[in-house]
Amino acid sequence: MSIVVTGATGHLGRHVVAQLLDQVPADRITAVVRDEARAADLAARGVKLAVADYNAPETFDGVFAAGDKVLLISGNEFDKGRPAQHQVVIDAARAAGVALLAYTSAPGSLSAALADDHRATERALLASGLPYTLLRNGWYHENYTENLAPVLEHDAVVAAAGQGRVSSAARADYAAAAVAVLTGEGHENATYELGGDEAWSFAEYAAELSRQTGREIAYNAVSTETLTGILTGAGLPGPLAAILAGVDASIEKGELVVAGGDLSRLTGRPTTPLADAITVALKG
Ligand SMILES: NC(=O)c1ccc[n+]([C@@H]2O[C@H](COP(=O)([O-])OP(=O)(O)OC[C@H]3O[C@@H](n4cnc5c(N)ncnc54)[C@H](OP(=O)(O)O)[C@@H]3O)[C@@H](O)[C@H]2O)c1
């Protein structure tokens, strides 16, 4: 019986595997990766590797075994039909008879187009009859703090979120919740709405950036059309820019404020403050 993590060489997956290694023997962990070479460090620590691609169902033959607990980390190929990709993993997990399939979804309150793939995957998972856990992850701090270059270049945070608030948390926090589910008991058929303990506005984000940098960084609230134009101007494909601007519209409506405390309850500790993520990013 293994704990199997897909997307293990991604940002979230790396946190999950690192935190699993603190709690379970390495040979009980399987990292599902597309490129074995990028997982050489995990193999060196004794983690088992399986090479598989959501686009190629046959590559999942034999990846899962009866009794495994599996974390399906949602893919990032927005243009390739993620529900069908995720169905490949669900089908393989069902055929093997895994004990649990946990899926990294999006908050139930999120109506933006970005959530459509997650809702479709949730439906497929429920229809499969597998024991499941829905980890409805809120927004990552790192969506912002790993993209500070244009902010610092222009001394401006630009968003189409009005005065909306976001209860983001660090990827490491969401990873800790996933690890709690994978290593704990009693999470079958549970849905967790995961978000940071504190919600913040973009004006507050700009103020915290100003405080930490000693510069005057303003919040420049723009329309979704303007933001889409800025993002395409910076080289993002039009559909992706529209999806991201749609998320800001959802933020303005309050859809990325995740209340209820599921994340800190699952991890047993407060979530990482946004200010800490800013500090890390500015040092990096
Ligand atoms: N909550 C949020 O704020 C937020 C923000 C961005 C994304 N997300 C979602 O959460 C997921 C995890 O976040 P992240 O930061 O870890 O993203 P990430 O670093 O982009 O990782 C995505 C992972 O999915 C894997 N993957 C993509 N397509 C695949 C395929 N066809 N077959 C097998 N594996 C595939 C990637 O494999 P490789 O390592 O081989 O590239 C990578 O490991 C994202 O994929 C996305 O669905 C959430």
The ligand as an SDF file (V2000), in Angstrom:
LIG
                    3D

 48 52  0  0  0  0  0  0  0  0999 V2000
   -5.0610   27.2970   -5.9460 N   0  0  0  0  0  0  0  0  0  0  0  0
   -4.3510   28.0790   -6.7400 C   0  0  0  0  0  0  0  0  0  0  0  0
   -4.0830   29.2510   -6.4650 O   0  0  0  0  0  0  0  0  0  0  0  0
   -3.7910   27.5190   -8.0060 C   0  0  0  0  0  0  0  0  0  0  0  0
   -2.9800   28.3150   -8.8140 C   0  0  0  0  0  0  0  0  0  0  0  0
   -2.4500   27.7460   -9.9700 C   0  0  0  0  0  0  0  0  0  0  0  0
   -2.7750   26.4390  -10.3010 C   0  0  0  0  0  0  0  0  0  0  0  0
   -3.5840   25.7110   -9.4820 N   0  0  0  0  0  0  0  0  0  0  0  0
   -3.9640   24.3100   -9.7890 C   0  0  0  0  0  0  0  0  0  0  0  0
   -3.2880   23.4930   -8.8480 O   0  0  0  0  0  0  0  0  0  0  0  0
   -2.3920   22.5960   -9.5310 C   0  0  0  0  0  0  0  0  0  0  0  0
   -1.1180   22.4420   -8.7190 C   0  0  0  0  0  0  0  0  0  0  0  0
   -0.5320   23.7220   -8.5420 O   0  0  0  0  0  0  0  0  0  0  0  0
    1.0130   23.9080   -8.7940 P   0  0  0  0  0  0  0  0  0  0  0  0
    1.3500   25.2570   -8.3170 O   0  0  0  0  0  0  0  0  0  0  0  0
    1.7490   22.7330   -8.2890 O   0  0  0  0  0  0  0  0  0  0  0  0
    1.0560   23.8870  -10.4010 O   0  0  0  0  0  0  0  0  0  0  0  0
    2.2820   23.4150  -11.3230 P   0  0  0  0  0  0  0  0  0  0  0  0
    3.5680   23.7000  -10.6540 O   0  0  0  0  0  0  0  0  0  0  0  0
    2.0060   23.9990  -12.6550 O   0  0  0  0  0  0  0  0  0  0  0  0
    2.1230   21.8290  -11.3640 O   0  0  0  0  0  0  0  0  0  0  0  0
    1.2360   21.1790  -12.2070 C   0  0  0  0  0  0  0  0  0  0  0  0
    1.6010   19.7200  -12.1640 C   0  0  0  0  0  0  0  0  0  0  0  0
    0.7030   19.0090  -13.0160 O   0  0  0  0  0  0  0  0  0  0  0  0
    1.4860   18.1250  -13.7850 C   0  0  0  0  0  0  0  0  0  0  0  0
    0.8490   17.8620  -15.0630 N   0  0  0  0  0  0  0  0  0  0  0  0
    0.3580   18.7630  -15.9400 C   0  0  0  0  0  0  0  0  0  0  0  0
   -0.0990   18.1450  -17.0310 N   0  0  0  0  0  0  0  0  0  0  0  0
    0.1410   16.8270  -16.8490 C   0  0  0  0  0  0  0  0  0  0  0  0
   -0.0790   15.6830  -17.6320 C   0  0  0  0  0  0  0  0  0  0  0  0
   -0.6030   15.7640  -18.8630 N   0  0  0  0  0  0  0  0  0  0  0  0
    0.2570   14.4730  -17.1270 N   0  0  0  0  0  0  0  0  0  0  0  0
    0.8110   14.3760  -15.8980 C   0  0  0  0  0  0  0  0  0  0  0  0
    1.0600   15.4260  -15.1140 N   0  0  0  0  0  0  0  0  0  0  0  0
    0.7370   16.6380  -15.5840 C   0  0  0  0  0  0  0  0  0  0  0  0
    2.7920   18.8630  -14.0150 C   0  0  0  0  0  0  0  0  0  0  0  0
    3.7810   17.9280  -14.4000 O   0  0  0  0  0  0  0  0  0  0  0  0
    5.3050   18.3990  -14.7160 P   0  0  0  0  0  0  0  0  0  0  0  0
    5.9380   18.5630  -13.3690 O   0  0  0  0  0  0  0  0  0  0  0  0
    5.8360   17.2640  -15.5020 O   0  0  0  0  0  0  0  0  0  0  0  0
    5.2080   19.6830  -15.4950 O   0  0  0  0  0  0  0  0  0  0  0  0
    3.0360   19.4600  -12.6680 C   0  0  0  0  0  0  0  0  0  0  0  0
    3.6670   18.5510  -11.8200 O   0  0  0  0  0  0  0  0  0  0  0  0
   -2.1900   23.2440  -10.9220 C   0  0  0  0  0  0  0  0  0  0  0  0
   -1.8540   22.2860  -11.8710 O   0  0  0  0  0  0  0  0  0  0  0  0
   -3.5520   23.8550  -11.1590 C   0  0  0  0  0  0  0  0  0  0  0  0
   -4.4900   22.8880  -11.5970 O   0  0  0  0  0  0  0  0  0  0  0  0
   -4.0870   26.2190   -8.3470 C   0  0  0  0  0  0  0  0  0  0  0  0
  1  2  1  0
  2  3  2  0
  2  4  1  0
  4  5  1  0
  4 48  2  0
  5  6  2  0
  6  7  1  0
  7  8  2  0
  8  9  1  0
  8 48  1  0
  9 10  1  0
  9 46  1  0
 10 11  1  0
 11 12  1  0
 11 44  1  0
 12 13  1  0
 13 14  1  0
 14 15  2  0
 14 16  1  0
 14 17  1  0
 17 18  1  0
 18 19  2  0
 18 20  1  0
 18 21  1  0
 21 22  1  0
 22 23  1  0
 23 24  1  0
 23 42  1  0
 24 25  1  0
 25 26  1  0
 25 36  1  0
 26 27  1  0
 26 35  1  0
 27 28  2  0
 28 29  1  0
 29 30  1  0
 29 35  2  0
 30 31  1  0
 30 32  2  0
 32 33  1  0
 33 34  2  0
 34 35  1  0
 36 37  1  0
 36 42  1  0
 37 38  1  0
 38 39  2  0
 38 40  1  0
 38 41  1  0
 42 43  1  0
 44 45  1  0
 44 46  1  0
 46 47  1  0
M  CHG  2   8   1  16  -1
M  END
$$$$
